Amino acid sequence: MFLVNHGKLKKMQGAFQMMKKTVVKKNVTYTVDLTKIDGDGAFPCPKCGTIISPDDESEEIYQIIETRVKGDVLTELTLLCNKCKSTIKLVGFLLQQESQT
């Protein structure tokens, strides 16, 4: 005969549901257009609001995970926010460099 402790079963079902929800979450990539940012290039993370500044080289706030270059010009930079683990794609580098020449 198989006896089930219903309290334990409910806890296990709840834990399974939490694991299922965690697995279902997809990593969203946010895109930030640098041509729409005023000032020194700092901007808030689209998800958590942490200020990401190009002057911060410590990698405490964010990490650069990918760079894309066309010729010898930076076209796209992908960052990882260390606080919320969001992926942020920075675009608009070409337009900035074209306007400076």
Secondary structure, DSSP 8 states (H G I E B T S, - for coil): -----HHHHHHHHHHHHHHHHHHH----EEEEEGGG--TTS-EE-TTT--EE-TT--SSSSEEEEEEEEETTEEEEEEEEETTT--EEEEE-HHHHHHHH-
